[in-house]
């Protein structure tokens, strides 16, 4: 006697968080996007602290420069969104660092 099996349920699709929306790998661009976000957040925190304003200014400037270069080379929309968030955080952290004394 043949036992019938219940039809297989489709697996629920879990959305993947990736910067490679086009299916190709972009390791240098992903590293630049990650650096932009990390440098932006750290410069934002350091910019708020008046004793760390030099580090906040330097990280903000480098985060903005690398972020702007990465923005020109970006290939996917998710990468651009992450890069823009990092650029904005870097800009605000850099401005806070300049407000507390900048490079001096």
C-alpha positions in Angstrom: 0.0 0.0 0.0 1.3 3.4 -0.9 1.3 6.1 1.8 0.6 9.5 0.5 2.6 12.3 1.9 1.4 15.7 2.7 2.4 18.4 0.2 5.6 20.2 1.2 5.1 23.6 2.6 7.1 26.3 1.0 9.8 27.7 3.3 9.2 31.2 4.5 11.6 33.5 2.7 13.9 35.3 5.1 15.1 38.6 3.8 18.9 38.7 3.5 20.8 41.8 4.4 23.5 42.3 1.8 25.2 45.2 0.1 25.6 43.0 -3.1 22.1 43.5 -4.6 23.3 42.7 -8.1 24.7 39.3 -7.2 28.3 40.2 -7.8 30.9 40.5 -5.1 32.3 44.0 -4.3 34.7 43.5 -1.4 36.6 46.8 -1.7 33.4 48.8 -2.0 31.8 46.9 1.0 35.0 47.6 3.1 34.8 51.3 2.1 31.1 51.4 3.1 31.8 49.7 6.4 34.7 52.1 7.2 32.5 55.1 6.3 29.8 54.0 8.8 32.2 53.0 11.6 34.3 56.2 11.2 31.2 58.3 11.1 29.8 56.8 14.3 33.1 57.0 16.1 33.7 60.6 14.9 30.2 61.5 16.0 30.9 60.2 19.5 34.3 61.7 19.7 33.0 65.0 18.4 30.6 65.2 21.3 33.5 64.8 23.7 35.5 68.0 23.9 38.7 66.1 24.9 38.7 63.9 21.8 37.9 66.5 19.2 41.2 65.9 17.3 40.4 62.2 16.8 36.8 63.1 15.9 37.8 65.6 13.3 40.3 63.3 11.7 37.9 60.4 11.6 35.2 62.6 10.3 37.4 64.0 7.4 38.6 60.5 6.4 35.1 59.0 6.7 33.8 61.7 4.4 36.5 61.4 1.9 36.4 57.6 1.7 32.6 57.8 1.7 32.5 60.2 -1.2 34.9 58.1 -3.2 32.9 55.0 -2.5 29.7 56.8 -3.4 31.1 57.5 -6.9 32.1 53.9 -7.4 29.1 52.2 -5.8 27.2 49.7 -7.9 24.1 48.9 -5.8 21.4 50.8 -4.1 21.9 49.2 -0.6 25.6 50.1 -0.7 24.7 53.7 -1.6 22.2 53.9 1.3 24.8 52.7 3.8 27.5 55.0 2.4 25.2 58.1 2.6 24.4 57.3 6.3 28.1 57.1 7.0 28.8 60.3 5.1 26.2 62.2 7.1 27.5 60.8 10.4 31.1 61.7 9.4 30.0 65.2 8.5 28.3 65.8 11.8 31.2 64.3 13.8 33.7 66.4 11.8 31.6 69.5 12.4 31.3 68.8 16.2 35.1 68.2 16.2 35.7 71.5 14.5 33.3 73.2 16.9 35.5 72.0 19.9 38.7 73.1 18.4 39.4 71.1 15.2 42.9 70.0 14.5 44.4 72.1 17.3 
